[in-house]
Amino acid sequence: MYQAGLVLEGGGMKGAYTAGVLDFFLEKEIEFSSVYGVSAGAVHMCSYLSKQKGRSIRISTKYGADPRYCSLASLLLTGDLFNVKTCYDTVPNKWEPFDHKTYENYQGKAYAVVTNIETGKAEYLRVKECHEGLQKVRASASLPLVSRNVPIGDNLYLDGGMSDAIPIAKSVMDGNTKNVVVLTKEVGYVRKPTSKPGLLKLRYGKKYPKVVELMQNRHIVYNETLEYLKRLEESGKVFIIRPKKASDVGRLEKDAKKLQALYEEGYEDAKACLEDLIKFLMS
């Protein structure tokens, strides 16, 4: 196990890229002492730490187009575009059984990044196991407007990407002097302002104004984080793996062939940089 942080960005179904990178890590037995998963990154983090190579991409390609998994009908009937019963019960307990024992044997620390919708602050919830811990992963991956608020303790949470899409600063603060960051956005990507300010105000404006504020400023914070990452990379403190070009895979992509291709791109990108990655981790 390397004494380093692994930071996994979200991106919805674009996370197929991350799944490819992580499966290559599993193949080469590359482990990290700390892992921070955001949204889809938190979901793929679980299969990585349970050492179930291929599980994440199987779920995406086999069930992504299944209306029981993700559909407008689910959104209208339950309040969640990604059906909670299917995603966090049927899939891990029946369709693609999750290896809880292996996950719990992980000797490092794993965190799901969530957003407290009342304070507007990011919180980093330790996921020691994936029974009770699945609620934390669910919260991290619950996108605004298409998900119900997720209760944990006395608080309500949504997508961690609203408040800390790339938690590199948190990893550094935790003492990780070396970090590997897996991004789902391509080289040169610049986030633009939200295209749904009206819907956000209508849904959250009165009761949870911090959500609206976060979403209106998210592009600014995200782009500043990319600049911070660039400085860290130039100083040799961060190793970044990300797509070299823009993908036609959407955040809610259902096309299995496109998802498989993006997965393979992530796998091959990780393979291509293996020598440099090991040098970075060993230096």
C-alpha positions in Angstrom: 0.0 0.0 0.0 1.3 3.4 -1.0 1.2 6.2 1.6 -0.7 8.5 -0.7 -4.1 9.9 -1.4 -6.4 8.8 -4.3 -8.9 11.4 -5.3 -11.8 10.3 -7.5 -13.9 13.0 -9.3 -17.6 12.4 -10.1 -19.3 12.9 -13.5 -22.2 10.6 -13.6 -21.8 7.9 -16.2 -18.6 9.5 -17.4 -17.3 7.7 -14.3 -16.8 4.7 -16.6 -13.4 6.2 -17.3 -12.6 6.1 -13.6 -13.8 2.4 -13.4 -11.2 1.6 -16.1 -8.4 3.3 -14.3 -9.3 1.6 -11.0 -9.6 -1.8 -12.6 -6.0 -1.4 -13.9 -4.9 -0.4 -10.4 -6.5 -3.6 -9.1 -4.7 -5.7 -11.8 -1.4 -4.2 -10.7 -2.3 -4.3 -7.0 -1.9 -0.6 -6.5 -3.5 0.5 -3.3 -3.6 3.9 -1.5 -3.7 4.7 2.2 -6.5 7.2 1.7 -9.3 7.4 -0.9 -11.7 10.3 -1.5 -14.7 9.5 -3.7 -17.1 12.1 -5.0 -20.5 11.2 -6.5 -19.9 8.5 -9.1 -16.3 8.4 -7.8 -17.6 7.3 -4.4 -19.6 4.6 -6.1 -16.7 3.2 -8.1 -14.4 3.5 -5.0 -16.5 0.8 -3.3 -15.9 -1.8 -6.1 -12.2 -0.9 -6.1 -11.8 -1.3 -2.4 -13.7 -4.6 -2.5 -11.3 -5.7 -5.2 -14.1 -6.7 -7.6 -12.4 -6.0 -10.9 -15.0 -5.5 -13.7 -18.0 -5.0 -11.3 -18.5 -1.3 -11.9 -18.5 -1.5 -15.7 -20.7 -4.5 -15.7 -23.3 -2.6 -13.6 -23.1 0.4 -15.9 -23.4 -1.6 -19.2 -25.9 -4.2 -18.1 -28.3 -2.1 -16.1 -27.7 1.5 -17.3 -30.6 1.3 -19.7 -32.8 -0.7 -17.4 -35.8 1.5 -16.3 -35.6 -0.2 -12.9 -32.1 1.3 -12.5 -32.5 4.8 -14.0 -35.6 6.3 -15.6 -38.0 9.2 -15.7 -40.6 6.9 -14.3 -38.4 6.3 -11.2 -38.0 10.1 -10.8 -41.7 10.7 -11.1 -42.7 7.8 -8.8 -39.9 8.0 -6.1 -38.2 11.4 -6.5 -35.0 9.7 -7.6 -33.8 9.4 -11.2 -31.5 6.6 -10.1 -33.8 4.2 -8.3 -32.6 3.9 -4.7 -34.1 0.4 -4.1 -32.4 -1.0 -7.3 -29.1 0.8 -6.9 -28.5 0.3 -3.2 -30.3 -2.9 -2.5 -31.1 -5.1 -5.5 -27.7 -4.5 -7.3 -25.3 -5.0 -4.3 -27.4 -7.8 -2.7 -28.7 -9.7 -5.8 -27.6 -8.7 -9.3 -23.9 -7.9 -8.6 -23.2 -9.1 -5.0 -20.8 -6.8 -3.1 -17.9 -8.3 -1.3 -18.3 -6.7 2.1 -15.6 -8.8 3.8 -12.9 -7.8 1.4 -14.0 -4.1 1.6 -13.8 -4.2 5.4 -10.3 -5.7 5.3 -9.0 -2.5 3.6 -6.4 -1.1 5.9 -6.6 2.5 4.7 -9.3 5.2 5.0 -12.1 5.7 2.5 -14.3 8.8 2.4 -17.5 9.7 0.5 -17.7 13.5 -0.1 -21.2 14.9 0.5 -22.8 18.3 0.7 -24.7 19.4 3.7 -27.6 21.2 2.1 -28.4 23.4 5.1 -24.8 24.7 5.7 -23.6 24.4 2.1 -20.4 22.8 3.4 -18.6 19.7 2.1 -18.4 16.9 4.6 -16.1 13.9 4.3 -17.8 10.9 5.7 -15.7 7.8 6.5 -17.0 4.7 4.9 -15.6 1.9 7.0 -18.1 -0.7 5.7 -20.7 -0.8 3.0 -23.8 -1.9 4.9 -24.7 1.3 6.8 -22.1 3.1 4.7 -24.1 2.8 1.5 -26.3 5.7 2.7 -23.2 7.9 2.6 -22.3 6.8 -0.9 -25.9 7.4 -1.9 -25.8 10.9 -0.5 -22.5 11.6 -2.4 -24.1 10.5 -5.7 -27.5 12.2 -5.2 -27.6 14.8 -7.9 -29.6 18.0 -7.2 -33.0 18.3 -8.9 -33.2 14.6 -9.7 -32.7 13.1 -6.3 -34.4 13.3 -2.9 -32.5 14.8 0.0 -30.6 12.1 1.9 -30.9 12.0 5.7 -27.8 10.9 7.7 -28.1 11.5 11.4 -29.8 14.9 11.9 -28.7 16.4 8.6 -29.7 16.3 5.0 -27.2 15.8 2.1 -26.8 15.8 -1.6 -24.1 15.4 -4.3 -20.6 16.0 -3.0 -19.7 17.6 -6.3 -21.7 20.7 -5.4 -19.3 21.7 -2.6 -16.0 19.9 -3.4 -15.9 18.2 -6.8 -12.2 17.4 -6.6 -11.2 17.1 -2.9 -7.5 17.5 -3.4 -7.2 20.3 -0.7 -8.8 18.0 1.9 -6.4 15.2 1.0 -3.4 17.5 1.4 -4.9 18.8 4.7 -5.1 15.2 5.9 -1.4 14.9 5.5 -1.1 13.2 2.1 2.0 14.7 0.6 1.5 12.7 -2.6 -1.8 12.4 -4.4 -3.1 10.7 -7.5 -6.2 12.4 -8.9 -8.5 10.7 -11.4 -10.6 13.2 -13.4 -13.5 12.5 -15.7 -13.1 15.8 -17.6 -10.6 16.1 -20.4 -7.4 18.1 -20.6 -8.3 21.8 -21.1 -11.8 21.5 -19.7 -13.3 24.6 -18.3 -16.6 24.4 -16.3 -19.3 26.9 -17.4 -22.0 28.5 -15.2 -25.1 26.3 -14.5 -27.7 26.3 -17.1 -30.6 25.8 -14.6 -30.6 28.7 -12.2 -34.3 29.1 -12.3 -35.1 25.4 -11.5 -32.6 25.5 -8.7 -34.2 28.6 -7.1 -37.6 27.1 -7.5 -36.7 23.8 -5.9 -34.3 24.9 -3.2 -34.4 28.7 -2.9 -36.7 29.1 0.0 -35.7 26.2 2.3 -32.1 25.5 1.2 -30.6 28.7 -0.3 -27.1 27.4 0.2 -27.7 24.8 -2.6 -28.6 27.6 -5.0 -25.6 29.6 -4.0 -23.3 26.6 -4.4 -24.6 25.7 -7.8 -24.3 29.3 -9.0 -20.7 29.5 -7.9 -19.7 25.9 -8.7 -18.0 26.8 -12.0 -15.8 29.4 -10.3 -14.7 27.0 -7.5 -14.2 24.1 -9.9 -12.0 26.1 -12.3 -9.9 27.5 -9.3 -9.4 23.9 -8.2 -8.1 23.0 -11.6 -5.6 25.8 -11.4 -4.5 24.6 -7.9 -4.1 21.1 -9.3 -2.0 22.4 -12.1 0.4 24.1 -9.6 0.6 20.9 -7.6 1.3 18.9 -10.7 4.1 21.2 -11.8 5.7 21.0 -8.4 5.6 17.2 -8.5 3.1 16.7 -5.7 0.2 15.4 -7.7 -0.2 12.8 -10.5 -3.2 13.3 -12.7 -4.9 10.8 -14.9 -7.7 12.1 -17.1 -9.1 11.8 -20.6 -7.0 13.3 -23.4 -10.0 14.4 -25.4 -13.7 15.2 -24.8 -16.0 12.2 -24.7 -19.5 11.9 -26.3 -20.6 10.0 -23.2 -23.2 12.0 -21.3 -23.7 12.2 -17.6 -26.8 10.0 -17.9 -25.5 7.9 -20.8 -27.2 4.6 -21.4 -25.4 3.3 -24.5 -23.4 0.3 -23.3 -20.9 0.4 -26.2 -20.0 4.0 -25.4 -19.6 3.2 -21.8 -17.4 0.2 -22.5 -15.3 2.3 -24.8 -14.8 5.0 -22.2 -13.9 2.3 -19.6 -11.3 0.9 -21.9 -9.9 4.4 -22.5 -9.4 4.8 -18.7 -7.8 1.4 -18.5 -5.4 2.1 -21.3 -4.5 5.6 -20.0 -3.6 4.1 -16.6 -1.6 1.4 -18.3 0.3 3.9 -20.4 1.4 5.9 -17.4 2.2 3.0 -15.1 6.0 3.5 -15.1 5.7 7.2 -14.4 3.0 6.6 -11.7 5.2 4.1 -9.9 8.2 6.5 -10.0 5.9 9.2 -8.6 4.7 7.0 -5.7 8.1 5.7 -4.9 10.0 9.0 -5.1 
